[in-house]
Amino acid sequence: YQRRVREAVVSTQSTGTATSISHQYNWNEQPDGSYIYTSGFIHEALMVNLVPGAIHFYQIFSNGQQSDVIRFLAAPEHGSDAPVSFFHIGDHGTFGTSLLVTADMMKRARDQDFHGLIHCGDISYANKFNGSRGHYATQQVWDTWGQMVEPLGSKMAYMVTPGNHELDPYDSTKENATIYRKRFIMPGNERYYNFGVGMVHFIAVSTDESIDSSSTQGVWFEQTLKEINEDRETWPWVVVF
């Protein structure tokens, strides 16, 4: 990894290996017991002992193949006054405008390092294509979206919350957060959670679930704000998305 010290960059050699676990999911069972769609393998790996604020490199090996060497900037430690840079998007999808937005973010990421991206719901819009592209293509939209954002998502923390297109229990595509949970691993209960980066504390909320004072999410939200408010020296900035 490399670590910035003031204006200089200090390089240190250190290596580590993270072993992944893999899973697939089936979608939309048919009367004969078959499924309309089976996902590719989704791999999960945990990186540990990262150096706060340092530039790290990693590479993926699988079935005799390997990825390019990928570079990312680790988050600064809690309370650090180091600058924090994040993208923020919502209502993304795989439309023409989605490609333009993604291309613009990729260009910006070439010019500076970002610690992450926060995506406030309505991620791939896979359910929007139900009936217009066929049942099989509905899930392929998730694959297309993943390939589109891979140049960004592989280089920074990609933090998501579900929107109505991921959560609607009455949706004819049977999404109901099932696919969201298969595709993403987030902190907490994965729908609403909080995390800190440098001087900033991020609070992710699920906008299609109740957040009034008597709801489960509302109680959690109020308690989270109280805990952050007790240590505003560490967290002078609070971002809710």
C-alpha positions in Angstrom: 0.0 0.0 0.0 1.0 3.7 -0.2 0.2 6.3 2.5 0.2 10.0 2.0 2.1 12.0 4.6 1.4 15.7 4.1 2.2 16.2 0.4 4.5 13.1 0.1 3.5 9.5 -0.6 5.2 6.9 1.5 5.2 3.3 0.1 5.3 0.3 2.3 5.3 -3.3 1.1 2.8 -5.6 2.8 0.8 -8.5 1.5 -2.3 -10.4 2.6 -4.7 -13.0 1.4 -8.5 -13.0 1.8 -10.4 -16.2 1.1 -13.9 -15.6 -0.3 -17.2 -17.5 0.1 -19.5 -17.8 -2.9 -23.2 -18.3 -3.5 -25.7 -18.3 -6.2 -29.5 -17.6 -6.1 -32.4 -18.9 -8.1 -35.3 -16.7 -9.1 -39.0 -17.4 -10.0 -39.6 -21.2 -9.6 -41.7 -22.8 -12.3 -44.3 -25.6 -11.8 -41.8 -28.2 -12.9 -39.3 -27.1 -10.2 -37.0 -25.3 -12.6 -36.1 -21.6 -12.3 -36.3 -18.9 -14.9 -33.0 -17.4 -13.8 -29.9 -18.6 -11.8 -27.3 -16.0 -11.0 -23.6 -16.3 -11.5 -21.4 -16.9 -8.5 -21.4 -14.0 -6.1 -18.2 -13.8 -4.1 -17.8 -12.3 -0.6 -14.4 -11.6 0.9 -13.3 -9.5 3.9 -10.3 -7.3 3.9 -8.7 -6.8 7.3 -5.8 -4.7 8.8 -6.2 -1.9 6.2 -4.2 1.2 7.0 -6.5 4.2 7.4 -6.0 6.8 4.7 -3.6 4.6 2.8 -3.7 3.6 -0.9 -4.1 -0.2 -1.2 -3.9 -2.6 -4.1 -5.7 -5.9 -4.6 -6.2 -8.6 -7.2 -8.8 -11.4 -7.5 -7.9 -15.0 -8.4 -10.6 -17.5 -9.4 -10.6 -20.7 -11.3 -7.2 -20.1 -12.8 -8.0 -16.6 -13.9 -7.0 -13.3 -12.3 -8.3 -9.7 -12.4 -6.2 -6.6 -13.1 -4.5 -5.1 -10.0 -7.1 -2.7 -8.5 -6.3 0.4 -6.5 -8.4 2.0 -3.8 -8.1 4.5 -1.0 -8.9 3.3 2.5 -11.1 5.4 4.7 -9.4 7.8 7.2 -9.7 6.8 10.9 -12.6 8.0 13.0 -12.2 11.6 14.0 -9.3 12.3 11.5 -9.5 15.7 10.0 -8.4 14.3 6.6 -10.6 15.4 3.7 -13.4 12.9 2.8 -14.7 12.5 -0.7 -17.9 10.6 -1.6 -20.2 10.3 -4.7 -23.9 10.4 -4.0 -26.5 9.1 -6.5 -30.0 7.6 -6.6 -32.5 6.3 -9.2 -29.7 4.9 -11.3 -30.8 2.1 -13.5 -29.3 1.1 -16.9 -30.8 3.7 -19.1 -29.0 6.2 -21.4 -28.8 8.8 -18.6 -27.4 6.1 -16.3 -24.5 5.6 -18.7 -23.8 9.3 -18.8 -23.8 9.6 -15.0 -21.6 6.6 -14.6 -19.2 7.8 -17.2 -19.0 11.2 -15.5 -18.2 9.6 -12.1 -15.6 7.4 -13.7 -13.9 10.5 -15.2 -14.0 12.3 -11.8 -12.5 9.2 -10.1 -9.6 9.3 -12.6 -8.8 12.8 -11.5 -9.0 12.3 -7.7 -9.4 9.6 -5.1 -12.8 9.0 -3.6 -13.4 7.0 -0.4 -16.8 5.7 -1.5 -20.2 6.1 -3.1 -23.6 6.3 -1.4 -26.5 5.1 -3.4 -29.9 6.0 -1.9 -32.2 3.4 -3.5 -33.7 2.5 -6.8 -30.5 0.8 -7.9 -30.8 -1.2 -11.1 -34.5 -0.7 -11.9 -34.7 -4.4 -12.7 -38.4 -4.6 -11.9 -39.2 -1.7 -14.4 -38.5 -4.1 -17.2 -41.0 -6.8 -16.1 -43.3 -7.6 -19.0 -41.3 -5.6 -21.5 -38.1 -7.7 -21.6 -39.4 -11.0 -20.3 -39.0 -12.7 -17.0 -35.5 -13.9 -17.6 -34.2 -10.5 -18.6 -35.6 -9.0 -15.4 -32.7 -10.5 -13.4 -30.2 -9.9 -16.2 -30.7 -6.2 -15.6 -29.0 -6.7 -12.3 -26.1 -8.3 -14.1 -25.9 -5.5 -16.6 -26.0 -2.8 -13.9 -23.3 -4.6 -11.9 -21.0 -4.7 -15.0 -21.7 -1.0 -15.7 -20.7 0.2 -12.2 -17.8 -2.4 -11.7 -15.1 0.2 -12.7 -16.3 2.3 -9.8 -17.5 -0.3 -7.3 -14.2 -2.2 -7.4 -12.2 0.9 -6.4 -14.3 2.3 -3.5 -16.8 1.4 -0.8 -20.2 1.2 -2.6 -22.8 1.8 0.1 -26.5 1.2 -0.8 -30.0 1.4 0.7 -33.1 -0.1 -0.9 -35.7 2.0 -2.6 -39.2 1.1 -3.6 -37.9 -0.8 -6.7 -36.1 -3.1 -4.3 -38.6 -3.3 -1.4 -42.2 -3.2 -2.8 -43.8 -6.4 -1.4 -46.5 -6.2 -4.0 -44.2 -5.9 -7.0 -44.9 -8.5 -9.7 -41.2 -9.3 -10.0 -41.1 -10.6 -6.4 -38.2 -8.3 -5.5 -39.3 -7.6 -1.9 -35.6 -7.0 -1.0 -34.8 -10.6 -1.7 -32.4 -9.7 -4.6 -31.0 -6.7 -2.8 -29.9 -8.9 0.1 -28.4 -11.4 -2.3 -26.4 -8.8 -4.2 -25.2 -6.6 -1.4 -23.7 -6.9 2.1 -24.2 -3.8 4.2 -23.7 -3.1 7.9 -26.4 -3.7 10.5 -29.7 -5.1 9.1 -28.5 -4.0 5.6 -31.6 -1.9 5.0 -30.8 0.9 7.5 -27.4 1.3 9.2 -24.7 3.8 10.1 -20.9 4.1 9.6 -18.2 6.6 10.2 -15.5 7.9 7.8 -13.0 10.5 9.2 -15.0 13.4 10.6 -18.2 12.3 8.9 -20.9 9.9 10.3 -23.2 8.5 7.6 -26.7 7.3 8.4 -28.5 5.2 5.8 -32.3 5.0 6.1 -34.8 2.8 4.3 -37.3 5.4 2.9 -40.0 2.8 2.1 -40.2 1.7 5.7 -41.7 3.7 8.5 -39.4 6.0 10.3 -41.8 7.6 12.8 -40.9 7.7 16.5 -42.8 4.4 17.2 -41.4 2.4 14.4 -38.5 0.0 14.7 -36.4 2.1 12.2 -37.6 5.3 13.9 -36.4 4.2 17.4 -33.1 3.1 15.9 -32.7 6.4 14.1 -33.4 8.5 17.2 -30.9 6.4 19.3 -28.3 6.7 16.6 -28.6 10.5 16.5 -28.3 10.6 20.3 -25.1 8.5 20.3 -23.5 10.6 17.5 -24.5 13.9 19.3 -22.7 12.7 22.4 -19.4 12.8 20.5 -19.6 15.7 18.1 -15.9 16.3 18.5 -15.3 13.1 16.6 -18.3 13.5 14.3 -18.8 17.2 13.4 -20.5 16.2 10.2 -23.6 14.0 9.9 -24.9 12.9 6.5 -28.3 11.1 6.2 -29.1 9.4 3.0 
